[in-house]
Amino acid sequence: MADLRDEPLVLGIETSCDETGVGIVRGTTLLADAVASSVDEHARFGGVVPEVASRAHLEAMVPTIQRALKDAGVAASDLDGIAVTAGPGLAGALLVGVSAAKAYAYALGKPLYGVNHLASHICVDQLEHGALPEPTMALLVSGGHSSLLLSTDITADVRPLGATIDDAAGEAFDKIARVLNLGFPGGPVIDRYAREGDPEAIAFPRGLTGPRDPAYDFSFSGLKTAVARWIEAKRAAGEDVPVRDVSASFQEAVVDVLTRKAVRACKDEGVDHLMIGGGVAANTRLRALAQERCERAGIRLRVPRPKLCTDNGAMVAALGAEMVARNRRPSDLGLSADSSLPVTEPHVPGAHAHTHDHDHVHEVSKDNLYS
């Protein structure tokens, strides 16, 4: 059995949206998962404000990294690499994380790995359920993404099968919560109300489920509009809106489509398991229905615990550790944030530098900083 200390020790930084996440992993073992959230600062606006998020990341970055190192019981000099979300996400927010990661890598003489946010959401499951099967079928659902992805190698090969063509599932939850005056973010509060409601009370539409519709793409804009109009009609008639039944019926329409298409993709691709990640994967009804349908189809379901589903540094560190373990080429120190980085690029390797060149650059930097 390999000594745990032989596995790569990697720090991961995640700043794609409103969470400043710093995680530290050794191989597939989670040592620290520190998060500073600015969600309360966005709540009064009813959504994430990019400039507010960027400023919050700047303020939280160094204290959060220090907290993660302390929680893990390691020194920065012990690290084997620094991983950071290079995209996709909010451009300004990403830049804060990428700049911090480059500074730490430069000062410490450690390799830098710019990784993909979506691939990280898949890789985080290794921290809970062990090595990912290859291939892996993943359903990623969050405020910005609803995607079906097939990966044969999480560090190099992620293929999109389908994605949302308009609103992502998480966006729809936020917008319906706003119409119901339930606040922001909408996912957790709708989940809570839905538990006491009837999911069959109102027949809301299931988008893109017709015989001629794309098999794996998602659309929640029509559902969002239908729910909003139903609520407006009730209010116009002077009737009370049954918040619990609306929440349950809306939620059922979302998770019904998500799970149905995910199971279909597994069957069509001959994959006997399904991984679900992203913030909406914390939804209790999504988990329950996915489990029910996967069991019926003979598919093994893998879903990380809720804290690992939302944006966090642990997922970035997990993918970074996999990069180190598989000897993937580090990123250049000229790494840039890419707000629309495609999922087909799990990481952004160095364009021309060899490992020796990186070491030389870092050695020079250490001389400059500490002499």
Phi, psi and chi 1 to 4 in degrees:
 res  aa     phi    psi   chi1   chi2   chi3   chi4
   1 MET       -  132.6 -173.8  174.4  174.5      -
   2 ALA   -69.5  142.9      -      -      -      -
   3 ASP   -68.3  133.3 -171.7  -34.3      -      -
   4 LEU   -55.1  -31.9 -171.2   64.8      -      -
   5 ARG   -70.5  -13.7  -72.8  169.3  -61.5 -178.0
   6 ASP   -79.5  -14.9  -66.5  -23.7      -      -
   7 GLU   -82.6  149.3  -63.5 -174.6  -68.2      -
   8 PRO   -64.4  134.3   16.5  -26.7      -      -
   9 LEU  -100.8  113.3  179.9   68.1      -      -
  10 VAL  -129.9  138.2  174.9      -      -      -
  11 LEU  -101.0  133.8 -179.8  142.7      -      -
  12 GLY  -118.5  138.9      -      -      -      -
  13 ILE  -119.7  127.8  -62.5  172.4      -      -
  14 GLU  -125.8  118.5  154.5   59.2   27.1      -
  15 THR  -140.2   39.1   61.3      -      -      -
  16 SER   -74.4  -22.2   66.0      -      -      -
  17 CYS  -138.8 -113.9 -166.8      -      -      -
  18 ASP  -109.5    6.1   60.7  -23.6      -      -
  19 GLU  -108.1  127.0  -50.7  -83.2   -1.7      -
  20 THR   -92.4  102.9  -53.0      -      -      -
  21 GLY  -110.8  132.5      -      -      -      -
  22 VAL  -131.0  119.4  179.2      -      -      -
  23 GLY  -122.1  153.3      -      -      -      -
  24 ILE  -131.0  126.9  -61.9  175.8      -      -
  25 VAL  -128.9  152.8  -54.2      -      -      -
  26 ARG  -118.4  105.1 -168.2 -176.9  -70.2  -80.4
  27 GLY    67.3 -111.9      -      -      -      -
  28 THR  -114.7   20.4   58.4      -      -      -
  29 THR  -105.9  123.9  -57.5      -      -      -
  30 LEU   -81.1  123.9  177.9   60.0      -      -
  31 LEU  -104.5  -31.8  -57.7 -177.6      -      -
  32 ALA  -155.5  143.9      -      -      -      -
  33 ASP  -144.0   86.7 -177.7   19.7      -      -
  34 ALA   -98.5  131.8      -      -      -      -
  35 VAL  -133.3  134.4  177.8      -      -      -
  36 ALA  -118.9  116.5      -      -      -      -
  37 SER  -102.5  141.9  176.1      -      -      -
  38 SER  -108.6   19.7   60.6      -      -      -
  39 VAL   -58.8  -36.0   66.7      -      -      -
  40 ASP   -65.1  -30.9  -68.4  -16.8      -      -
  41 GLU   -72.1  -21.1  -62.9  172.8   49.5      -
  42 HIS   -94.2  -19.3  -57.0  -79.1      -      -
  43 ALA   -55.9  -40.2      -      -      -      -
  44 ARG   -68.7  -17.3   63.1 -165.0  177.2  100.7
  45 PHE   -92.9   -9.5  -59.6  105.1      -      -
  46 GLY    76.8   14.9      -      -      -      -
  47 GLY   176.2  173.1      -      -      -      -
  48 VAL   -76.9  127.9  175.9      -      -      -
  49 VAL  -100.4  114.5 -179.1      -      -      -
  50 PRO   -51.9  -45.0  -29.1   36.8      -      -
  51 GLU   -64.5  -40.3  177.6   66.1   14.5      -
  52 VAL   -64.1  -41.8  171.5      -      -      -
  53 ALA   -62.6  -44.9      -      -      -      -
  54 SER   -61.4  -43.8  -60.1      -      -      -
  55 ARG   -65.6  -38.5  -71.3  178.0 -179.1  -86.9
  56 ALA   -65.4  -39.3      -      -      -      -
  57 HIS   -61.5  -42.7  -71.5  -48.7      -      -
  58 LEU   -58.4  -43.9  -86.3  171.1      -      -
  59 GLU   -70.7  -35.4  -67.1  170.7    8.1      -
  60 ALA   -88.7  -18.4      -      -      -      -
  61 MET   -55.8  -61.7 -177.4   58.5   63.3      -
  62 VAL   -63.8  -45.8  173.0      -      -      -
  63 PRO   -60.6  -35.5  -21.9   31.1      -      -
  64 THR   -71.3  -39.1  -50.7      -      -      -
  65 ILE   -63.9  -43.3  -71.5  175.6      -      -
  66 GLN   -63.1  -38.9  -69.2  173.9  -22.8      -
  67 ARG   -65.2  -40.7  177.4  153.8   53.5   98.1
  68 ALA   -64.9  -44.4      -      -      -      -
  69 LEU   -60.9  -41.4  -70.6  166.3      -      -
  70 LYS   -65.6  -45.3 -175.7  179.3  177.7 -176.1
  71 ASP   -60.9  -38.0  -69.4  -11.9      -      -
  72 ALA   -79.4  -17.6      -      -      -      -
  73 GLY    69.8   34.1      -      -      -      -
  74 VAL  -128.3  159.3  -60.0      -      -      -
  75 ALA   -97.0  153.5      -      -      -      -
  76 ALA   -56.9  -33.6      -      -      -      -
  77 SER   -69.1  -16.4   56.4      -      -      -
  78 ASP   -77.2  -18.0  -63.3  -28.6      -      -
  79 LEU   -64.3  147.4  -62.2  168.4      -      -
  80 ASP   -98.0  -10.7  -64.6  -50.0      -      -
  81 GLY  -177.0  160.6      -      -      -      -
  82 ILE  -119.6  123.1  -51.6  -76.3      -      -
  83 ALA  -111.5  147.6      -      -      -      -
  84 VAL  -148.2  145.9   62.7      -      -      -
  85 THR   -68.9  116.6  -60.5      -      -      -
  86 ALA   -93.4  -14.1      -      -      -      -
  87 GLY   159.5  172.3      -      -      -      -
  88 PRO   -77.5  168.6   29.3  -34.3      -      -
  89 GLY   159.1 -166.2      -      -      -      -
  90 LEU   -75.8  127.3  -59.0  174.1      -      -
  91 ALA   -55.4  -50.2      -      -      -      -
  92 GLY   -64.1  -41.2      -      -      -      -
  93 ALA   -64.5  -43.8      -      -      -      -
  94 LEU   -60.0  -41.1  -71.1  168.1      -      -
  95 LEU   -60.2  -35.6  -82.0  169.3      -      -
  96 VAL   -63.7  -46.6  176.9      -      -      -
  97 GLY   -65.8  -44.4      -      -      -      -
  98 VAL   -64.1  -41.3  168.1      -      -      -
  99 SER   -63.6  -42.9  -61.7      -      -      -
 100 ALA   -64.2  -44.4      -      -      -      -
 101 ALA   -62.1  -42.0      -      -      -      -
 102 LYS   -64.8  -38.5  -70.9 -161.3  -73.9 -170.2
 103 ALA   -64.3  -45.5      -      -      -      -
 104 TYR   -66.1  -43.5  -84.5   91.7      -      -
 105 ALA   -62.4  -42.4      -      -      -      -
 106 TYR   -64.0  -46.7 -171.3   79.8      -      -
 107 ALA   -71.1  -34.7      -      -      -      -
 108 LEU   -93.1  -10.2  -64.9  165.3      -      -
 109 GLY    70.8   37.1      -      -      -      -
 110 LYS  -112.1  150.0  -53.8  -64.3 -178.9 -178.4
 111 PRO   -66.6  147.1   19.9  -29.4      -      -
 112 LEU  -110.1  136.5  172.4   70.6      -      -
 113 TYR  -128.5  109.2  -64.4   87.2      -      -
 114 GLY   -84.5  119.2      -      -      -      -
 115 VAL  -120.1  165.5  -58.2      -      -      -
 116 ASN   -86.8  132.7 -169.6  -67.1      -      -
 117 HIS   -57.5  -43.3  179.2   78.3      -      -
 118 LEU   -71.2  -42.5  -61.2 -178.6      -      -
 119 ALA   -62.1  -34.0      -      -      -      -
 120 SER   -64.4  -39.3  -62.6      -      -      -
 121 HIS   -61.0  -31.3  -93.1  -54.9      -      -
 122 ILE   -76.0  -46.4  -59.2  172.8      -      -
 123 CYS   -65.9  -25.6 -162.2      -      -      -
 124 VAL   -59.8  -24.4   74.8      -      -      -
 125 ASP   -64.0  -21.2 -167.5   57.4      -      -
 126 GLN   -62.3  -28.0  -65.4 -160.4  150.0      -
 127 LEU   -72.1  -19.4  -56.6 -179.7      -      -
 128 GLU  -107.7  -41.5 -174.5  129.6   15.9      -
 129 HIS  -119.4   12.3  -61.2  116.7      -      -
 130 GLY    84.4 -175.8      -      -      -      -
 131 ALA   -50.9  139.6      -      -      -      -
 132 LEU   -69.3  137.3  -73.3  168.2      -      -
 133 PRO   -65.5  154.4  -14.5   27.8      -      -
 134 GLU  -125.1  118.5  -66.9  179.8  -14.6      -
 135 PRO   -79.6  161.4   30.4  -35.3      -      -
 136 THR  -113.9  130.4  -72.3      -      -      -
 137 MET   -97.6  127.1 -179.4   69.4   70.5      -
 138 ALA  -127.7  133.5      -      -      -      -
 139 LEU  -107.2  112.5  170.4   66.3      -      -
 140 LEU  -106.8  122.7  -65.5 -170.9      -      -
 141 VAL  -132.4  122.5  -85.1      -      -      -
 142 SER  -153.5 -169.4   66.7      -      -      -
 143 GLY   -66.4  -26.2      -      -      -      -
 144 GLY  -114.0  -10.6      -      -      -      -
 145 HIS  -140.1  141.8  -51.4  -80.9      -      -
 146 SER  -137.3  105.2  -62.8      -      -      -
 147 SER  -138.4  146.9  -51.0      -      -      -
 148 LEU  -110.8  120.6  -94.5  171.9      -      -
 149 LEU  -127.4  142.8  -53.3  168.6      -      -
 150 LEU  -119.0  123.2 -176.2   63.8      -      -
 151 SER  -123.7  128.3  170.6      -      -      -
 152 THR   -97.3  -17.2   58.6      -      -      -
 153 ASP  -156.3  108.6  176.1  -13.2      -      -
 154 ILE   -62.2  -18.8 -164.4   58.4      -      -
 155 THR   -91.1  -11.2   67.0      -      -      -
 156 ALA  -144.5  -20.5      -      -      -      -
 157 ASP  -140.2   99.4  177.7   34.6      -      -
 158 VAL  -126.1  121.1 -179.6      -      -      -
 159 ARG  -113.3  123.5  178.7  162.4   58.7   95.8
 160 PRO   -76.4  127.9   23.9  -27.1      -      -
 161 LEU   -96.2  -34.2  -61.4 -178.6      -      -
 162 GLY  -163.2  160.3      -      -      -      -
 163 ALA  -155.8  170.7      -      -      -      -
 164 THR   -71.5  140.8 -175.6      -      -      -
 165 ILE   -98.4   -4.3   61.5  169.5      -      -
 166 ASP  -148.2 -115.4   41.3   53.8      -      -
 167 ASP   -69.7  136.3  -73.2    4.7      -      -
 168 ALA   -75.2  164.2      -      -      -      -
 169 ALA   -58.3  -45.2      -      -      -      -
 170 GLY   -62.7  -37.0      -      -      -      -
 171 GLU   -62.0  -41.8  -75.5  178.9  -76.1      -
 172 ALA   -63.1  -41.5      -      -      -      -
 173 PHE   -60.0  -44.6  -87.6   92.9      -      -
 174 ASP   -63.1  -41.4  -72.8  -19.8      -      -
 175 LYS   -71.0  -38.4  -71.9  173.7 -179.0  176.2
 176 ILE   -70.9  -36.6  -64.6  -53.4      -      -
 177 ALA   -61.3  -36.9      -      -      -      -
 178 ARG   -66.0  -43.1 -161.2  177.7  -53.2  143.5
 179 VAL   -63.7  -34.0  175.2      -      -      -
 180 LEU   -85.7    1.1  -70.6  170.5      -      -
 181 ASN    60.3   41.6  -60.0  -44.2      -      -
 182 LEU  -101.1   -3.2  -62.3  179.7      -      -
 183 GLY    91.2 -173.2      -      -      -      -
 184 PHE  -131.1  141.9  174.8   84.8      -      -
 185 PRO   -74.5  156.1   27.8  -34.4      -      -
 186 GLY   -84.8  -28.8      -      -      -      -
 187 GLY   -54.7  -56.3      -      -      -      -
 188 PRO   -62.0  -39.4  -22.7   33.0      -      -
 189 VAL   -73.0  -37.7   67.9      -      -      -
 190 ILE   -66.9  -39.7  -75.8 -178.0      -      -
 191 ASP   -57.1  -42.7 -169.3   -0.2      -      -
 192 ARG   -66.0  -47.4 -156.9  160.0   56.9 -118.3
 193 TYR   -66.5  -36.4  -85.3   94.3      -      -
 194 ALA   -63.4  -28.2      -      -      -      -
 195 ARG   -62.6  -24.1  -72.7  173.4 -148.7  172.0
 196 GLU  -104.5    7.8  -61.1  172.8    7.4      -
 197 GLY  -110.0  176.2      -      -      -      -
 198 ASP  -102.2  114.2  178.3    3.5      -      -
 199 PRO   -68.5  -12.8   22.5  -31.6      -      -
 200 GLU  -106.9    9.2  -62.5  179.6    2.2      -
 201 ALA   -64.9  -37.7      -      -      -      -
 202 ILE  -131.1  130.7  -50.1  153.7      -      -
 203 ALA   -88.0   84.2      -      -      -      -
 204 PHE   -82.2  151.8  -71.4  132.4      -      -
 205 PRO   -69.0  152.9   25.4  -34.1      -      -
 206 ARG  -107.6  108.4  -90.6   62.9  167.9  163.1
 207 GLY   -70.6  143.3      -      -      -      -
 208 LEU    53.6   43.8  -67.0 -172.8      -      -
 209 THR  -117.0   11.3   52.6      -      -      -
 210 GLY   -76.8  163.8      -      -      -      -
 211 PRO   -62.1  -26.6   18.7  -29.6      -      -
 212 ARG   -99.4    0.3  -65.2 -175.6 -178.8  178.9
 213 ASP   -79.0  155.9  -71.2  -35.0      -      -
 214 PRO   -57.6  132.7  -21.6   31.3      -      -
 215 ALA   -62.2  -34.6      -      -      -      -
 216 TYR  -119.4    1.3  -52.3  131.9      -      -
 217 ASP   -85.0  158.8  -75.6  -19.7      -      -
 218 PHE  -123.5  150.9  -56.9   99.9      -      -
 219 SER  -145.8  122.3  171.1      -      -      -
 220 PHE  -119.4    3.0  -62.6  108.4      -      -
 221 SER   -67.5  -43.9  179.7      -      -      -
 222 GLY   -64.4  -39.7      -      -      -      -
 223 LEU   -63.2  -46.1  168.3   63.5      -      -
 224 LYS   -57.7  -45.0  176.2 -158.4   67.7 -177.8
 225 THR   -64.7  -42.5  -57.8      -      -      -
 226 ALA   -62.0  -42.3      -      -      -      -
 227 VAL   -67.4  -44.2  176.8      -      -      -
 228 ALA   -61.4  -42.0      -      -      -      -
 229 ARG   -67.0  -37.2  -76.2 -179.1  177.6  162.9
 230 TRP   -62.6  -42.9 -167.8   94.2      -      -
 231 ILE   -66.1  -43.5  -66.1  167.6      -      -
 232 GLU   -62.1  -39.4  -73.0  162.5    8.6      -
 233 ALA   -64.4  -40.7      -      -      -      -
 234 LYS   -61.2  -47.2  -81.7  -76.0 -178.1 -173.3
 235 ARG   -65.7  -38.4  -72.5  173.9  176.4  158.2
 236 ALA   -64.9  -30.5      -      -      -      -
 237 ALA   -84.9    1.3      -      -      -      -
 238 GLY    75.2   19.1      -      -      -      -
 239 GLU   -98.7  155.4  -61.3  176.0   30.6      -
 240 ASP   -73.0  141.6  -70.8  -24.6      -      -
 241 VAL   -88.2  121.8  174.9      -      -      -
 242 PRO   -75.7   86.5   28.5  -31.9      -      -
 243 VAL   -56.0  -41.1  175.2      -      -      -
 244 ARG   -67.8  -42.3  -72.4  166.4  176.9   78.4
 245 ASP   -69.4  -39.3  -74.9  -13.0      -      -
 246 VAL   -62.9  -45.3  170.4      -      -      -
 247 SER   -60.1  -46.0  -63.8      -      -      -
 248 ALA   -66.8  -41.3      -      -      -      -
 249 SER   -70.9  -40.2  -61.5      -      -      -
 250 PHE   -64.1  -48.8  159.0   72.0      -      -
 251 GLN   -59.0  -40.6  177.8  176.6  -89.0      -
 252 GLU   -63.8  -38.9 -166.9   69.9   14.5      -
 253 ALA   -62.8  -38.4      -      -      -      -
 254 VAL   -69.1  -53.2  173.1      -      -      -
 255 VAL   -72.2  -25.9  -57.0      -      -      -
 256 ASP   -61.2  -48.7  177.3   24.4      -      -
 257 VAL   -67.3  -45.0  174.1      -      -      -
 258 LEU   -58.4  -49.4  -71.4  171.0      -      -
 259 THR   -72.7  -37.4   54.4      -      -      -
 260 ARG   -61.4  -45.7 -165.3 -170.8  -48.8  179.3
 261 LYS   -70.8  -35.4  -65.9 -158.0  172.0 -156.2
 262 ALA   -65.8  -44.2      -      -      -      -
 263 VAL   -65.1  -40.3  169.0      -      -      -
 264 ARG   -60.9  -42.4  177.7  177.0  176.7  178.8
 265 ALA   -62.5  -41.8      -      -      -      -
 266 CYS   -59.3  -45.7  -73.3      -      -      -
 267 LYS   -64.2  -46.7  -72.9  179.6  175.4  176.9
 268 ASP   -64.1  -35.1  -69.8   -9.4      -      -
 269 GLU   -93.3   -2.6  -64.9  -69.9  -26.3      -
 270 GLY    68.7   32.9      -      -      -      -
 271 VAL  -103.3  128.0  176.9      -      -      -
 272 ASP   -97.3   22.2   63.0   -2.5      -      -
 273 HIS  -152.0  162.6   61.8  -86.2      -      -
 274 LEU  -140.2  132.1  171.8   67.1      -      -
 275 MET  -108.4  133.1 -178.6  -92.0  163.0      -
 276 ILE  -117.5  129.9  -57.0 -178.3      -      -
 277 GLY  -140.8  179.7      -      -      -      -
 278 GLY    93.8  162.6      -      -      -      -
 279 GLY   -54.8  -38.6      -      -      -      -
 280 VAL   -71.2  -15.4 -178.8      -      -      -
 281 ALA   -66.4  -11.5      -      -      -      -
 282 ALA   -78.5  -10.7      -      -      -      -
 283 ASN   -64.5  126.8 -179.4  -84.7      -      -
 284 THR   -67.0  -36.3   56.3      -      -      -
 285 ARG   -72.2  -36.8 -179.9   56.3 -175.3  153.6
 286 LEU   -60.7  -44.6  174.4   59.7      -      -
 287 ARG   -62.4  -44.4  -73.5  168.9  170.4 -104.4
 288 ALA   -66.7  -45.8      -      -      -      -
 289 LEU   -68.8  -37.7 -172.6   57.6      -      -
 290 ALA   -62.4  -42.7      -      -      -      -
 291 GLN   -61.9  -45.5 -174.4   66.0   52.7      -
 292 GLU   -61.2  -47.5 -177.9 -174.5  -47.3      -
 293 ARG   -73.2  -34.8  -73.1 -177.8  166.0  168.5
 294 CYS   -67.0  -42.8  -78.0      -      -      -
 295 GLU   -60.6  -41.6  -77.6  179.2    4.9      -
 296 ARG   -65.7  -31.8 -153.4  157.3   52.4 -136.5
 297 ALA   -94.4    0.8      -      -      -      -
 298 GLY    72.5   31.3      -      -      -      -
 299 ILE  -110.7  135.6  -63.9  166.2      -      -
 300 ARG   -84.4  129.6 -178.0 -174.9  164.6 -153.9
 301 LEU  -100.5  132.8 -179.7   65.9      -      -
 302 ARG  -122.3  116.5  -67.8  169.1   59.2  124.1
 303 VAL  -133.3  122.9 -168.5      -      -      -
 304 PRO   -65.8  162.5  -13.9   27.1      -      -
 305 ARG   -61.6  153.5   58.5 -174.5  178.4  -87.8
 306 PRO   -49.4  -39.4  -30.9   37.1      -      -
 307 LYS   -64.3  -28.1 -165.7 -179.2  178.1 -164.4
 308 LEU   -87.6   -8.2  -67.7 -179.4      -      -
 309 CYS   -81.0  -39.8  -70.1      -      -      -
 310 THR   -72.9  167.5   51.4      -      -      -
 311 ASP   -60.1  132.7  -68.5  -10.9      -      -
 312 ASN  -157.8  160.9   59.8   81.5      -      -
 313 GLY   -76.6  -22.6      -      -      -      -
 314 ALA   -60.5  -38.3      -      -      -      -
 315 MET   -67.9  -35.2   67.9 -172.5 -156.6      -
 316 VAL   -70.1  -41.9  178.3      -      -      -
 317 ALA   -63.5  -38.0      -      -      -      -
 318 ALA   -61.4  -44.8      -      -      -      -
 319 LEU   -70.3  -37.0 -175.8   51.1      -      -
 320 GLY   -61.4  -41.3      -      -      -      -
 321 ALA   -64.3  -35.5      -      -      -      -
 322 GLU   -67.9  -36.8 -162.3   63.6   29.7      -
 323 MET   -61.5  -44.9  -63.7  -70.9  174.6      -
 324 VAL   -64.9  -46.3  175.8      -      -      -
 325 ALA   -60.8  -32.8      -      -      -      -
 326 ARG   -96.9   10.0  -61.8 -164.8 -172.0 -159.3
 327 ASN    58.0   38.6  -65.7  -46.5      -      -
 328 ARG   -72.5  147.9  -61.5  -61.9  179.2 -143.7
 329 ARG   -68.6  132.5 -168.8  169.3   58.3 -159.6
 330 PRO   -64.8  166.0  -18.0   30.8      -      -
 331 SER   -80.2  156.4  -56.2      -      -      -
 332 ASP   -71.3  157.9  -69.9  -28.3      -      -
 333 LEU   -71.4   -7.9  -76.7  175.5      -      -
 334 GLY   -86.3   10.2      -      -      -      -
 335 LEU   -48.8  134.7  173.8   70.7      -      -
 336 SER  -119.7  152.8 -179.0      -      -      -
 337 ALA   -74.3  144.1      -      -      -      -
 338 ASP  -132.4  103.3 -177.3  -10.3      -      -
 339 SER   -64.3  -18.6   60.5      -      -      -
 340 SER  -120.5   31.6   56.2      -      -      -
 341 LEU   -54.6  121.5 -176.5   68.5      -      -
 342 PRO   -71.1  148.5   24.2  -31.6      -      -
 343 VAL   -65.5  -18.0   70.8      -      -      -
 344 THR   -68.7   -8.8   48.6      -      -      -
 345 GLU  -113.0   87.4  -65.3 -180.0   32.0      -
 346 PRO   -62.2  -28.6  -21.8   33.3      -      -
 347 HIS  -149.8  161.8   95.5  -62.3      -      -
 348 VAL  -106.7   96.9 -175.0      -      -      -
 349 PRO   -76.5  167.4   29.6  -34.0      -      -
 350 GLY   -65.5  140.6      -      -      -      -
 351 ALA   -76.5  -32.6      -      -      -      -
 352 HIS  -146.6  -15.3   49.0   72.5      -      -
 353 ALA   -79.4  144.5      -      -      -      -
 354 HIS   -96.5  165.0  -62.8  -68.1      -      -
 355 THR   -55.4  -39.3  -55.1      -      -      -
 356 HIS   -61.3  -39.6  176.6   74.0      -      -
 357 ASP   -63.0  -41.3  -62.7  -31.1      -      -
 358 HIS   -61.0  -45.6  -82.7  -89.7      -      -
 359 ASP   -59.1  -40.7  -69.8  -16.7      -      -
 360 HIS   -63.6  -45.7  173.0   69.2      -      -
 361 VAL   -58.8  -45.7  170.1      -      -      -
 362 HIS   -66.3  -37.8  -66.2  -41.9      -      -
 363 GLU   -62.9  -41.9  -71.4  -57.6  -36.7      -
 364 VAL   -61.9  -42.3  170.3      -      -      -
 365 SER   -63.1  -40.6   73.5      -      -      -
 366 LYS   -64.5  -40.1  -76.1 -166.1  -70.4 -176.9
 367 ASP   -59.8  -44.0  -70.9  -17.5      -      -
 368 ASN   -64.9  -39.2  -70.0  -17.1      -      -
 369 LEU   -82.1  -35.1  -74.9  164.1      -      -
 370 TYR  -112.5   -3.1  -58.4  127.7      -      -
 371 SER   -81.5      -   58.1      -      -      -
